[in-house]
Amino acid sequence: MACIQKTLRGLGVLRQLPRESTVNQTYCRYASSYKYLQVDLDKKTKVAHLTLARKPANSLNCDMMKEIAMATNELDQDRDCKGIIINSCVPNIFSAGLDLTELYQAKELFFQDFWRSLQAMFSTIYGTKVVTMAAIEGHAPAAGCIIALATDYRVMSEGKFNIGLNESMLGIPMNFWVKDAFIATCGQREGERALQLGQMFIPSTALQIGLVDEVVPQELTLPTVQKHMKQWVKVPGGARGLTKSLIRQQAMDNLKAKADEDLLIMTRHMLSQPIQNTIGAYLENMTKKSKR
Ligand SMILES: CCCCCCCC/C=C\CC(=O)SCCNC(=O)CCNC(=O)[C@H](O)C(C)(C)COP(=O)(O)OP(=O)(O)OC[C@H]1O[C@@H](n2cnc3c(N)ncnc32)[C@H](O)[C@@H]1OP(=O)(O)O
């Protein structure tokens, strides 16, 4: 917890977090606190479900990313929470990645807030001591994939879904902490290939390269994650949590140390005319596609 708070403070996000909620004995303590999430903590199992709930595609706008960081931070501090399952209430879409409508023609100040919120969302999930798992019941491109990469265990549904980091296909260069998270999960060779090509993977290939840990029929995705979570939370939390920190601390420290530099580089790239043109064209295509 101290580690996450230090990082969030470093990223300038902690001051935006709400004060710790007052403890009450309700079953779902967090249920109505968020606009774009449903957060339910089961005090018996000590497992929370953090459900992404921004229709139509769970595209991640600035406020939603802040909410995800806040909710994860709140659960991280809750003695009644040992595990967080991230899933989606949008059929066939885990998350469509960053909200491109907010990135298009963004003002610099807004973009900075947006990018810091992305950094905070990732580092809060990546750095929490509690067990985190993703139930990926549909598409998970770009920042959707980044949320999944931040967790400890990923189960994806069979089907015509894609997961991966397609940024270079959008003309957008990869940044260091996303690259590091991908390579930590899939290895150097896959990283070199997949990130340069901006490759998206169908579930079976994602499984082969280690991007997800299991692929199951869609209706079994959440139950499978719940089954694994039950096992993981039985491991003594102190030892497991410290082991997790030991493994992830270096990446957390790097992100904290280089967050401002990352922001500067991404501001320059993302607000540049060529990338703005690409995002504009991409949005136009999506609008045409959904009118068809
Ligand atoms: C950009 C910075 C990069 C820097 C590199 C560092 C790493 C940064 C991290 C991440 C970068 C990103 O996340 S960029 C976003 C990339 N996302 C995508 O490329 C996905 C785009 N969407 C899709 O491919 C598809 O929508 C889908 C496969 C997710 C689902 O397809 P489906 O056919 O089921 O649905 P529709 O395409 O009709 O979409 C429904 C609805 O949602 C809107 N939508 C979808 N995606 C986005 C989005 N990313 N932002 C905003 N809006 C989105 C789409 O327009 C439809 O809207 P309408 O119904 O209103 O038309």
The ligand as an SDF file (V2000), in Angstrom:
LIG
                    3D

 61 63  0  0  0  0  0  0  0  0999 V2000
   -2.5870    6.5090  -28.1130 C   0  0  0  0  0  0  0  0  0  0  0  0
   -1.3400    6.5400  -27.2500 C   0  0  0  0  0  0  0  0  0  0  0  0
   -0.3830    5.4380  -27.5560 C   0  0  0  0  0  0  0  0  0  0  0  0
    0.9010    5.5650  -26.8430 C   0  0  0  0  0  0  0  0  0  0  0  0
    1.5550    4.2820  -26.7010 C   0  0  0  0  0  0  0  0  0  0  0  0
    1.6430    3.9350  -25.3290 C   0  0  0  0  0  0  0  0  0  0  0  0
    0.5510    3.1020  -24.8950 C   0  0  0  0  0  0  0  0  0  0  0  0
   -0.7380    3.8160  -24.7820 C   0  0  0  0  0  0  0  0  0  0  0  0
   -1.8600    2.9710  -24.5670 C   0  0  0  0  0  0  0  0  0  0  0  0
   -2.9320    2.7570  -25.3510 C   0  0  0  0  0  0  0  0  0  0  0  0
   -3.3040    3.4210  -26.5880 C   0  0  0  0  0  0  0  0  0  0  0  0
   -4.7720    3.2330  -26.9150 C   0  0  0  0  0  0  0  0  0  0  0  0
   -5.5130    2.6440  -26.1760 O   0  0  0  0  0  0  0  0  0  0  0  0
   -5.3370    3.9350  -28.3480 S   0  0  0  0  0  0  0  0  0  0  0  0
   -6.9590    3.2310  -28.5760 C   0  0  0  0  0  0  0  0  0  0  0  0
   -6.8150    2.0510  -29.4120 C   0  0  0  0  0  0  0  0  0  0  0  0
   -8.0720    1.3600  -29.5310 N   0  0  0  0  0  0  0  0  0  0  0  0
   -8.4240    0.7550  -30.6600 C   0  0  0  0  0  0  0  0  0  0  0  0
   -7.7080    0.7840  -31.6240 O   0  0  0  0  0  0  0  0  0  0  0  0
   -9.7500    0.0310  -30.6420 C   0  0  0  0  0  0  0  0  0  0  0  0
  -10.7700    0.7350  -31.4500 C   0  0  0  0  0  0  0  0  0  0  0  0
  -12.0340    0.0210  -31.4020 N   0  0  0  0  0  0  0  0  0  0  0  0
  -12.2540   -1.1560  -32.0230 C   0  0  0  0  0  0  0  0  0  0  0  0
  -11.3840   -1.7380  -32.6510 O   0  0  0  0  0  0  0  0  0  0  0  0
  -13.6320   -1.7300  -31.9150 C   0  0  0  0  0  0  0  0  0  0  0  0
  -14.4930   -0.7110  -31.4750 O   0  0  0  0  0  0  0  0  0  0  0  0
  -13.7470   -2.9360  -30.9720 C   0  0  0  0  0  0  0  0  0  0  0  0
  -13.0070   -4.1320  -31.5870 C   0  0  0  0  0  0  0  0  0  0  0  0
  -13.1960   -2.6330  -29.5810 C   0  0  0  0  0  0  0  0  0  0  0  0
  -15.2490   -3.3210  -30.8080 C   0  0  0  0  0  0  0  0  0  0  0  0
  -15.8160   -3.5030  -32.0950 O   0  0  0  0  0  0  0  0  0  0  0  0
  -17.4150   -3.5300  -32.2820 P   0  0  0  0  0  0  0  0  0  0  0  0
  -17.6660   -3.7660  -33.7200 O   0  0  0  0  0  0  0  0  0  0  0  0
  -18.0170   -4.4620  -31.3090 O   0  0  0  0  0  0  0  0  0  0  0  0
  -17.8960   -2.0810  -31.8350 O   0  0  0  0  0  0  0  0  0  0  0  0
  -17.7640   -0.6940  -32.6290 P   0  0  0  0  0  0  0  0  0  0  0  0
  -16.4570   -0.6130  -33.3400 O   0  0  0  0  0  0  0  0  0  0  0  0
  -18.9920   -0.4650  -33.4220 O   0  0  0  0  0  0  0  0  0  0  0  0
  -17.6740    0.3490  -31.4080 O   0  0  0  0  0  0  0  0  0  0  0  0
  -18.8170    0.6230  -30.6140 C   0  0  0  0  0  0  0  0  0  0  0  0
  -18.8160    2.0890  -30.2880 C   0  0  0  0  0  0  0  0  0  0  0  0
  -17.6720    2.3900  -29.4860 O   0  0  0  0  0  0  0  0  0  0  0  0
  -16.9100    3.4200  -30.1050 C   0  0  0  0  0  0  0  0  0  0  0  0
  -15.4840    3.1730  -29.8270 N   0  0  0  0  0  0  0  0  0  0  0  0
  -14.8180    2.0230  -30.0100 C   0  0  0  0  0  0  0  0  0  0  0  0
  -13.5350    2.1440  -29.6510 N   0  0  0  0  0  0  0  0  0  0  0  0
  -13.3830    3.4250  -29.2280 C   0  0  0  0  0  0  0  0  0  0  0  0
  -12.2730    4.1500  -28.7150 C   0  0  0  0  0  0  0  0  0  0  0  0
  -11.0420    3.5880  -28.5380 N   0  0  0  0  0  0  0  0  0  0  0  0
  -12.4660    5.4310  -28.3950 N   0  0  0  0  0  0  0  0  0  0  0  0
  -13.6780    6.0090  -28.5350 C   0  0  0  0  0  0  0  0  0  0  0  0
  -14.7830    5.3710  -29.0110 N   0  0  0  0  0  0  0  0  0  0  0  0
  -14.6280    4.0820  -29.3510 C   0  0  0  0  0  0  0  0  0  0  0  0
  -17.2410    3.3000  -31.5700 C   0  0  0  0  0  0  0  0  0  0  0  0
  -16.9820    4.4990  -32.2460 O   0  0  0  0  0  0  0  0  0  0  0  0
  -18.7160    2.9780  -31.4890 C   0  0  0  0  0  0  0  0  0  0  0  0
  -19.3940    4.1750  -31.1760 O   0  0  0  0  0  0  0  0  0  0  0  0
  -20.8490    4.4990  -31.7630 P   0  0  0  0  0  0  0  0  0  0  0  0
  -21.7030    3.3250  -31.4220 O   0  0  0  0  0  0  0  0  0  0  0  0
  -21.2460    5.7570  -31.0500 O   0  0  0  0  0  0  0  0  0  0  0  0
  -20.6560    4.6990  -33.2240 O   0  0  0  0  0  0  0  0  0  0  0  0
  1  2  1  0
  2  3  1  0
  3  4  1  0
  4  5  1  0
  5  6  1  0
  6  7  1  0
  7  8  1  0
  8  9  1  0
  9 10  2  0
 10 11  1  0
 11 12  1  0
 12 13  2  0
 12 14  1  0
 14 15  1  0
 15 16  1  0
 16 17  1  0
 17 18  1  0
 18 19  2  0
 18 20  1  0
 20 21  1  0
 21 22  1  0
 22 23  1  0
 23 24  2  0
 23 25  1  0
 25 26  1  0
 25 27  1  0
 27 28  1  0
 27 29  1  0
 27 30  1  0
 30 31  1  0
 31 32  1  0
 32 33  2  0
 32 34  1  0
 32 35  1  0
 35 36  1  0
 36 37  2  0
 36 38  1  0
 36 39  1  0
 39 40  1  0
 40 41  1  0
 41 42  1  0
 41 56  1  0
 42 43  1  0
 43 44  1  0
 43 54  1  0
 44 45  1  0
 44 53  1  0
 45 46  2  0
 46 47  1  0
 47 48  1  0
 47 53  2  0
 48 49  1  0
 48 50  2  0
 50 51  1  0
 51 52  2  0
 52 53  1  0
 54 55  1  0
 54 56  1  0
 56 57  1  0
 57 58  1  0
 58 59  2  0
 58 60  1  0
 58 61  1  0
M  END
$$$$
